[in-house]
């Protein structure tokens, strides 16, 4: 989804920064493999086994949220014809 005020690079950069600074210390160990969806403007986030449910919960709180999503403990959220690579600790 394109955002008027942000480039894709800005969304990624802000989302990664929020995750690294505020969220990762709280969720990494117990939520590996779950999806995190972050509103990059407010810092609100949701975690769920399904990315759509996490997205819906964030949008319920802030319908115009600028979203960034990732999978806890993995370099990418999805895999096409391969397998997911776990992040190195």
Secondary structure as UniProt FT lines:
FT   HELIX           8..18
FT   HELIX           19..23
FT   HELIX           24..27
FT   TURN            28..30
FT   TURN            32..33
FT   STRAND          35..39
FT   TURN            40..42
FT   STRAND          45..48
FT   HELIX           51..61
FT   TURN            63..64
FT   STRAND          67..71
FT   TURN            72..73
//
